[in-house]
């Protein structure tokens, strides 16, 4: 099967948490991030999607120690976002061993910088949208640009992937916004990862059949025991 699976860890104050629709005060703490990373690897995961939530709001990395631990004690390929605003930060992460660096706020505010970085580093663009409009700064700040228009700006730019999140569905277990994700993939013609609201295994078949979607991020559905992640990773070897 051809859909890549990305188990997710959202880091807040060093712990693995999940938010509802990006609201920090809604955080549910699930436990130690390294324990979950080891668990994902034991289940057969190849990739791990990490968001430094504190970093996203602060505008600079805040959970470096936990990320270093995961890199040192697992063989997972990590893509990370949250508070990455300059080349020094990108370089630091890649030198640590991070495989992909996600730029979200910078993609909206300075797309030219993102394109330049993509010529040097493995860059992922994070497009997080509320009601179709891109949001930044840990989703606290909403822009005026439409998500699909931002995606179109990166067509042919050399970025490694786009992670697109429908904020209204994130952490709500209400299902991936397929139409939104497909539109991002169609406009950009770039490897596109669906995020926000994944809830059940039936969705995987729908996502897999879509030619514009290549991956999916799985978070709360795992933490709330709604799915058997080990079976999913076995069936969708990535």
Buried (B, 14 or more C-beta within 10 A) or exposed (E): EEBBBBBBBBBBEBBBBBBBBBEBEEBBEBEBBBEBBBBBBEBBBBBBBBBBBBBBBBBBBBBBEBBEBBBEEBEBBBBBBBBBBEEEBBBBBBEBEBBBBBBBBBBBBBBEBBBBBBEEBBBBBBBBBBEEBBBBBBBEEBBEBBBBEBBBBBEEBBBBBBBBBBBBBBBBBBBBBBEBBBBBBBBBEBBBBBBBBBBEBEBBEEBBEBEBBBBBBBBBBBBBEBBEBBEBBEBBEB
